[in-house]
């Protein structure tokens, strides 16, 4: 399974999963149809599946047009998004399994950004490979999503669920927010040498107009403040020793950053 990153809108990423043997494809969170159709035409591949993580328009905006082009498409989304995702036919819950080509993903229920948010985790086939996590707007490189429908407690639980995955999991998040996220992270975790190094690397990458997605989960655990709410440095920065309150205060600070 090849993962192809496509740019969309102002800062969205769409992920096309391609099986070159069968020449079929699936798409994760098609913000718009045009870049998906362009890449499919280049590959001469048939789109068979849409995997949506949540209902926001910049994740489902291309659903209807893609369904017109490929009328046999299967559209997946969270069970609690029933009625909010265009064309949704499959209603997924925690622990469900979904397949694409010869790969199977486990569904994680990760509310917080929205009340119905899910992720798709493709475990590695062997120890030499990486896992693939398509997490929408829950976890970003260096940050996390805003809490539109969920609570800090829900988001802490969701991020804890992601944190339990292997460190060699690639994080395919849906926006290019990394530099701004790390600029904030430095203000609350400035003594973190891993964070300082990552910030310099990301700044250089963005100056070259290079994408910073995917990231690796191991790096997120060391440098992302929203995965480090139990660290003394972060708790001191927000004057709380409660993990959920620490997260909530960090998120509030980021909202106004």
SULRAJO-V77304 format. One record per helix or strand. SS is the DSSP state (H for helix, E for strand). FROM is the first residue (numbers start at 1). TO is the last residue. Records with the same first field share a line. If there is no record, write none. Layout:
SS=FROM-TO / FROM-TO
This chain:
E=2-8 / 12-19 / 24-28 / 46-51 / 74-78 / 90-92 / 97-100 / 103-109 / 118-122 / 131-136 / 139-140 / 143-144 / 169-173 / 175-175 / 215-216
H=34-43 / 57-60 / 63-69 / 79-81 / 152-163 / 178-188 / 193-207 / 217-223 / 225-227 / 232-238 / 243-255
